């Protein structure tokens, strides 16, 4: 029952976002659109941004966790592909003037992958400050790239995306190898 209610609220929010900006949608509007009582909303979510976070988890987080063995490039391509599947929705979120929910969510997904790539550590919080900074910097840059691709009006050029990711990996791989040498020595 809980999951059905959350899905219904999420569908209503996505529908309302097709009609008006996120900043003009209230919890009351949302629940009227979902044909539910307003108090039901607060059993499941704190606010509308919490609904956005839940949508991101359903559409991006859960599918990416299904295959933890993807290499870094394949993982990035999968994330971009998932965002591309509902590009119109994510574009509306990014252009709403407050894309922080999606940005923070994507950075949260990206941070452990970058940490594993560079330092062979899944939890970047376990890293010394300098390395944690490198992880945060790279995760932030990648997230900005993902958002830029999704927010653009241009059709996604997969060959260009792959080329850019391979270029990034060419730069990051020597750092990864250096890290392995330091750990072994």
NUVOVEX-69100 format. One record per residue: x, y, z of N, C-alpha, C, O in turn. Coordinates in steps of 0.2 Angstrom, whole numbers, plus 5000, padded with zeros to 4 digits. Layout:
N
NODE  npx  npy  npz capx capy capz  cpx  cpy  cpz  opx  opy  opz
NODE    X    Y    Z    X    Y    Z    X    Y    Z    X    Y    Z
...
***
This chain:
185
NODE  npx  npy  npz capx capy capz  cpx  cpy  cpz  opx  opy  opz
NODE 5004 4994 5000 5000 5000 5000 5004 5006 5000 5003 5011 4996
NODE 5009 5006 5004 5014 5012 5005 5017 5014 4998 5017 5020 4996
NODE 5020 5009 4995 5023 5010 4988 5018 5013 4983 5020 5017 4979
NODE 5012 5010 4983 5007 5012 4978 5005 5020 4979 5005 5023 4975
NODE 5005 5021 4986 5003 5028 4987 5009 5033 4985 5008 5038 4982
NODE 5015 5031 4986 5021 5035 4984 5021 5036 4977 5022 5041 4974
NODE 5020 5030 4973 5020 5030 4966 5014 5035 4963 5015 5039 4959
NODE 5009 5035 4967 5003 5039 4964 5005 5046 4966 5003 5051 4961
NODE 5008 5048 4971 5010 5055 4973 5015 5057 4968 5015 5063 4965
NODE 5020 5053 4966 5025 5054 4961 5023 5055 4954 5025 5060 4951
NODE 5018 5051 4952 5015 5052 4946 5011 5059 4945 5011 5062 4940
NODE 5008 5061 4951 5004 5067 4951 5009 5073 4951 5008 5078 4947
NODE 5014 5072 4954 5019 5078 4954 5022 5079 4947 5023 5084 4944
NODE 5024 5073 4944 5027 5073 4937 5022 5076 4932 5023 5080 4928
NODE 5015 5075 4933 5010 5077 4929 5009 5085 4930 5009 5089 4925
NODE 5009 5087 4936 5009 5094 4938 5014 5098 4935 5014 5104 4933
NODE 5020 5095 4935 5026 5098 4933 5026 5099 4925 5030 5104 4922
NODE 5022 5096 4922 5021 5097 4914 5017 5103 4913 5017 5106 4908
NODE 5013 5105 4918 5008 5110 4918 5010 5117 4920 5008 5122 4918
NODE 5015 5116 4925 5017 5123 4929 5024 5121 4932 5026 5116 4933
NODE 5027 5127 4934 5034 5126 4937 5033 5123 4944 5028 5124 4947
NODE 5039 5120 4946 5039 5116 4952 5037 5121 4958 5034 5120 4963
NODE 5040 5127 4957 5039 5133 4962 5032 5135 4963 5030 5138 4968
NODE 5027 5133 4959 5020 5135 4959 5016 5129 4961 5010 5129 4961
NODE 5019 5123 4963 5015 5117 4965 5016 5117 4973 5021 5117 4976
NODE 5010 5116 4976 5009 5116 4983 5007 5108 4985 5005 5104 4980
NODE 5008 5107 4991 5006 5100 4993 4999 5099 4992 4997 5094 4990
NODE 4995 5104 4993 4988 5104 4992 4986 5102 4985 4982 5098 4983
NODE 4989 5106 4980 4989 5105 4973 4990 5097 4971 4987 5094 4968
NODE 4996 5095 4974 4998 5088 4973 4993 5083 4975 4992 5078 4971
NODE 4991 5084 4981 4986 5079 4984 4979 5079 4980 4976 5074 4979
NODE 4977 5085 4978 4971 5085 4974 4972 5082 4968 4967 5078 4965
NODE 4978 5083 4965 4979 5080 4958 4979 5072 4959 4977 5068 4955
NODE 4982 5070 4965 4982 5063 4966 4976 5060 4969 4975 5054 4970
NODE 4971 5064 4970 4964 5062 4973 4965 5059 4979 4962 5053 4981
NODE 4969 5062 4984 4971 5059 4990 4970 5065 4995 4970 5071 4993
NODE 4969 5063 5002 4969 5068 5007 4976 5071 5008 4981 5067 5008
NODE 4976 5077 5010 4982 5081 5011 4986 5078 5016 4993 5077 5016
NODE 4983 5076 5022 4987 5073 5027 4991 5066 5025 4996 5064 5029
NODE 4988 5063 5020 4992 5057 5018 4999 5058 5015 5003 5054 5016
NODE 5000 5064 5013 5006 5066 5010 5011 5065 5015 5017 5063 5014
NODE 5010 5068 5021 5015 5068 5027 5017 5062 5030 5021 5061 5034
NODE 5013 5056 5028 5014 5050 5031 5020 5047 5027 5023 5042 5029
NODE 5021 5050 5021 5026 5047 5016 5032 5051 5014 5037 5049 5013
NODE 5030 5058 5014 5036 5063 5012 5035 5069 5017 5030 5070 5020
NODE 5041 5072 5017 5042 5078 5021 5039 5084 5018 5036 5089 5020
NODE 5041 5085 5011 5040 5090 5007 5040 5088 5000 5042 5082 4998
NODE 5039 5093 4995 5039 5091 4988 5046 5089 4986 5047 5084 4981
NODE 5051 5092 4989 5058 5090 4987 5059 5083 4989 5064 5079 4986
NODE 5056 5080 4994 5057 5074 4996 5054 5069 4991 5057 5063 4990
NODE 5049 5071 4988 5046 5067 4982 5051 5067 4977 5051 5061 4974
NODE 5054 5072 4975 5059 5072 4970 5064 5067 4971 5067 5064 4967
NODE 5067 5067 4977 5072 5063 4979 5070 5056 4979 5074 5051 4977
NODE 5064 5054 4981 5061 5047 4980 5061 5045 4973 5062 5040 4971
NODE 5058 5050 4968 5058 5048 4961 5065 5047 4959 5066 5042 4955
NODE 5070 5051 4961 5077 5050 4959 5079 5043 4961 5083 5039 4957
NODE 5078 5041 4967 5080 5034 4970 5076 5029 4965 5080 5024 4964
NODE 5070 5029 4964 5067 5024 4960 5069 5024 4953 5070 5018 4950
NODE 5071 5030 4950 5072 5030 4942 5080 5029 4941 5082 5027 4936
NODE 5084 5031 4946 5091 5031 4945 5095 5027 4950 5099 5022 4948
NODE 5094 5028 4956 5097 5024 4962 5096 5017 4961 5101 5013 4961
NODE 5090 5014 4962 5089 5007 4962 5091 5004 4956 5094 4998 4956
NODE 5090 5006 4950 5093 5003 4944 5100 5002 4944 5103 4997 4941
NODE 5104 5008 4946 5111 5008 4946 5114 5003 4951 5119 5000 4950
NODE 5110 5001 4956 5112 4997 4962 5111 4989 4960 5114 4985 4963
NODE 5107 4988 4954 5106 4982 4952 5112 4978 4949 5113 4972 4950
NODE 5117 4982 4947 5123 4979 4944 5129 4983 4946 5132 4987 4943
NODE 5131 4981 4952 5137 4984 4955 5143 4983 4952 5148 4986 4954
NODE 5144 4978 4948 5150 4976 4944 5151 4980 4938 5157 4979 4935
NODE 5147 4984 4936 5148 4988 4930 5155 4992 4931 5156 4995 4936
NODE 5159 4993 4926 5165 4997 4926 5163 5004 4926 5157 5006 4925
NODE 5167 5008 4927 5166 5016 4928 5163 5019 4922 5158 5022 4923
NODE 5165 5017 4916 5163 5020 4910 5155 5018 4909 5151 5021 4907
NODE 5154 5011 4910 5148 5008 4909 5143 5011 4914 5137 5012 4912
NODE 5145 5012 4920 5141 5014 4925 5139 5022 4923 5133 5023 4924
NODE 5143 5026 4921 5142 5033 4919 5137 5033 4913 5132 5037 4913
NODE 5138 5028 4908 5134 5028 4903 5127 5026 4905 5122 5028 4902
NODE 5126 5021 4910 5120 5019 4912 5116 5024 4916 5110 5025 4914
NODE 5120 5028 4920 5116 5034 4923 5114 5039 4918 5108 5041 4919
NODE 5118 5041 4913 5116 5045 4908 5110 5043 4904 5105 5046 4903
NODE 5110 5036 4903 5104 5033 4899 5098 5033 4903 5092 5034 4901
NODE 5098 5032 4910 5092 5032 4914 5090 5039 4915 5083 5040 4914
NODE 5094 5044 4915 5091 5051 4915 5088 5053 4908 5083 5056 4908
NODE 5091 5050 4903 5089 5051 4896 5082 5048 4895 5077 5051 4892
NODE 5080 5043 4899 5074 5040 4898 5068 5044 4900 5062 5044 4898
NODE 5069 5049 4905 5064 5053 4908 5067 5060 4907 5066 5064 4912
NODE 5070 5062 4902 5074 5068 4901 5069 5074 4902 5071 5079 4905
NODE 5063 5074 4899 5059 5080 4900 5058 5081 4907 5057 5087 4909
NODE 5057 5076 4911 5056 5077 4919 5062 5080 4922 5061 5086 4925
NODE 5068 5078 4921 5074 5080 4924 5075 5087 4921 5078 5091 4925
NODE 5074 5088 4915 5075 5095 4912 5071 5100 4916 5073 5106 4918
NODE 5064 5098 4917 5060 5103 4921 5063 5104 4928 5062 5110 4930
NODE 5065 5099 4931 5068 5100 4938 5074 5104 4938 5074 5109 4942
NODE 5078 5103 4933 5085 5107 4933 5083 5115 4931 5086 5119 4934
NODE 5078 5116 4927 5076 5122 4925 5072 5126 4930 5070 5132 4929
NODE 5069 5122 4935 5065 5125 4940 5068 5130 4944 5065 5133 4948
NODE 5075 5130 4944 5079 5135 4948 5081 5132 4954 5085 5135 4958
NODE 5080 5126 4956 5082 5123 4962 5083 5115 4960 5080 5111 4962
NODE 5089 5114 4956 5090 5107 4954 5094 5103 4960 5097 5098 4959
NODE 5095 5106 4966 5099 5104 4971 5097 5097 4973 5102 5093 4975
NODE 5091 5095 4973 5089 5088 4975 5092 5083 4970 5095 5078 4973
NODE 5092 5084 4964 5094 5079 4959 5102 5080 4959 5105 5075 4959
NODE 5105 5086 4960 5112 5086 4960 5115 5083 4966 5120 5079 4965
NODE 5112 5084 4972 5115 5080 4978 5114 5073 4977 5118 5069 4979
NODE 5108 5071 4974 5107 5063 4973 5112 5060 4969 5115 5055 4970
NODE 5113 5064 4963 5118 5061 4958 5125 5061 4961 5129 5056 4960
NODE 5127 5066 4965 5133 5066 4968 5134 5061 4973 5139 5058 4974
NODE 5129 5059 4977 5129 5054 4981 5130 5047 4978 5133 5043 4981
NODE 5127 5046 4972 5128 5040 4968 5135 5040 4965 5138 5035 4965
NODE 5138 5046 4963 5144 5046 4959 5150 5046 4964 5155 5043 4962
NODE 5150 5049 4970 5155 5049 4975 5158 5042 4976 5164 5041 4976
NODE 5154 5037 4978 5157 5030 4979 5161 5027 4973 5166 5024 4974
NODE 5158 5028 4967 5161 5026 4961 5168 5029 4960 5172 5026 4958
NODE 5168 5036 4961 5174 5039 4959 5179 5037 4965 5185 5036 4963
NODE 5177 5036 4971 5182 5034 4976 5184 5027 4975 5190 5026 4976
NODE 5180 5023 4972 5182 5016 4971 5187 5016 4965 5192 5012 4965
NODE 5186 5020 4960 5190 5021 4954 5197 5023 4956 5202 5020 4954
NODE 5197 5028 4960 5204 5032 4961 5208 5029 4967 5214 5028 4967
NODE 5204 5027 4972 5207 5025 4978 5205 5018 4981 5207 5016 4986
NODE 5201 5014 4977 5199 5007 4979 5196 5007 4986 5196 5002 4989
NODE 5192 5012 4987 5188 5013 4993 5181 5015 4992 5180 5020 4988
NODE 5176 5011 4994 5169 5012 4992 5166 5018 4996 5162 5021 4994
NODE 5169 5019 5002 5166 5024 5006 5171 5030 5007 5176 5030 5010
NODE 5170 5035 5003 5175 5041 5003 5175 5044 5009 5180 5048 5010
NODE 5171 5043 5014 5172 5046 5021 5178 5043 5024 5180 5046 5029
NODE 5180 5037 5022 5185 5034 5025 5192 5037 5023 5197 5035 5026
NODE 5192 5041 5018 5198 5044 5015 5201 5050 5019 5197 5053 5022
NODE 5207 5051 5019 5210 5057 5021 5207 5063 5018 5205 5062 5012
NODE 5208 5069 5021 5205 5075 5018 5207 5076 5011 5202 5078 5007
NODE 5213 5076 5009 5215 5077 5003 5212 5073 4997 5210 5075 4992
NODE 5212 5067 4999 5209 5062 4994 5201 5063 4994 5198 5062 4988
NODE 5198 5064 4999 5191 5065 5000 5189 5071 4995 5184 5072 4992
NODE 5194 5077 4996 5193 5082 4991 5193 5081 4984 5189 5083 4980
NODE 5198 5076 4982 5198 5074 4975 5192 5071 4973 5189 5072 4967
NODE 5189 5066 4977 5183 5062 4976 5177 5067 4975 5174 5067 4970
NODE 5177 5072 4980 5171 5077 4979 5172 5081 4973 5167 5083 4970
NODE 5178 5083 4971 5179 5087 4965 5177 5084 4959 5173 5086 4955
NODE 5179 5078 4958 5178 5074 4952 5170 5072 4952 5167 5072 4947
NODE 5167 5070 4958 5160 5068 4958 5156 5075 4956 5151 5074 4953
NODE 5158 5080 4959 5154 5087 4957 5155 5088 4950 5150 5090 4947
NODE 5161 5087 4947 5162 5089 4940 5158 5084 4935 5154 5086 4931
NODE 5158 5078 4937 5154 5073 4933 5146 5074 4934 5143 5074 4929
NODE 5144 5076 4940 5137 5077 4941 5135 5083 4937 5130 5083 4933
NODE 5139 5088 4936 5138 5094 4932 5137 5092 4925 5133 5095 4921
NODE 5142 5088 4923 5142 5085 4916 5135 5082 4914 5132 5083 4909
NODE 5133 5077 4919 5127 5073 4918 5121 5078 4918 5117 5077 4913
NODE 5121 5083 4922 5115 5088 4922 5115 5092 4916 5110 5093 4913
NODE 5121 5094 4913 5122 5098 4907 5119 5094 4901 5116 5097 4897
NODE 5121 5088 4901 5118 5084 4896 5111 5083 4896 5107 5084 4891
NODE 5108 5082 4902 5101 5081 4902 5097 5088 4901 5092 5087 4898
NODE 5100 5093 4904 5096 5099 4903 5096 5103 4896 5093 5107 4894
NODE 5101 5100 4892 5102 5103 4885 5096 5101 4881 5093 5096 4882
NODE 5095 5106 4876 5089 5104 4871 5092 5100 4866 5088 5098 4862
NODE 5098 5099 4865 5101 5095 4860 5100 5088 4861 5100 5086 4866
NODE 5099 5084 4855 5099 5077 4856 5105 5074 4858 5111 5077 4857
NODE 5105 5069 4862 5111 5066 4865 5115 5063 4860 5112 5059 4856
NODE 5121 5065 4860 5126 5061 4855 5130 5056 4859 5135 5058 4862
NODE 5128 5050 4859 5131 5045 4863 5139 5044 4861 5143 5042 4865
NODE 5140 5045 4855 5147 5044 4853 5152 5050 4856 5157 5048 4858
NODE 5149 5056 4856 5153 5061 4860 5153 5060 4867 5158 5061 4870
NODE 5148 5057 4870 5148 5056 4877 5153 5051 4879 5157 5051 4884
NODE 5153 5045 4875 5158 5040 4876 5165 5043 4875 5170 5041 4879
NODE 5166 5047 4870 5173 5050 4869 5175 5054 4875 5181 5054 4877
NODE 5170 5058 4878 5172 5062 4884 5174 5058 4890 5178 5060 4893
NODE 5170 5053 4891 5171 5049 4897 5178 5045 4896 5181 5044 4901
NODE 5179 5043 4890 5186 5039 4889 5191 5044 4890 5197 5042 4893
NODE 5191 5051 4888 5196 5056 4889 5197 5057 4896 5202 5057 4899
NODE 5191 5057 4900 5192 5058 4907 5195 5052 4911 5200 5053 4915
NODE 5194 5046 4908 5197 5040 4911 5204 5040 4909 5208 5037 4913
NODE 5206 5042 4904 5213 5043 4902 5217 5047 4907 5223 5045 4908
NODE 5214 5052 4909 5217 5056 4914 5217 5053 4921 5222 5053 4925
NODE 5211 5050 4923 5211 5047 4930 5214 5041 4931 5217 5039 4936
NODE 5215 5037 4925 5219 5030 4926 5226 5031 4929 5228 5027 4933
NODE 5230 5035 4926 5237 5036 4929 5236 5038 4937 5240 5035 4941
NODE 5231 5042 4939 5230 5043 4946 5229 5037 4950 5231 5035 4955
NODE 5225 5032 4947 5223 5026 4950 5229 5022 4951 5230 5018 4956
NODE 5233 5021 4945 5239 5017 4945 5244 5020 4950 5247 5016 4954
NODE 5245 5026 4951 5249 5029 4956 5247 5027 4963 5251 5026 4967
NODE 5240 5028 4964 5238 5026 4971 5239 5019 4972 5241 5017 4978
NODE 5238 5014 4968 5240 5007 4969 5247 5006 4970 5249 5002 4975
NODE 5252 5010 4967 5259 5009 4968 5261 5012 4975 5265 5009 4979
NODE 5257 5017 4978 5259 5020 4984 5256 5015 4990 5259 5014 4995
NODE 5250 5012 4988 5248 5007 4993 5252 5001 4994 5253 4998 4999
NODE 5255 4999 4988 5259 4993 4988 5266 4994 4991 5268 4989 4994
NODE 5268 5000 4990 5275 5002 4992 5275 5004 4999 5280 5005 5002
***
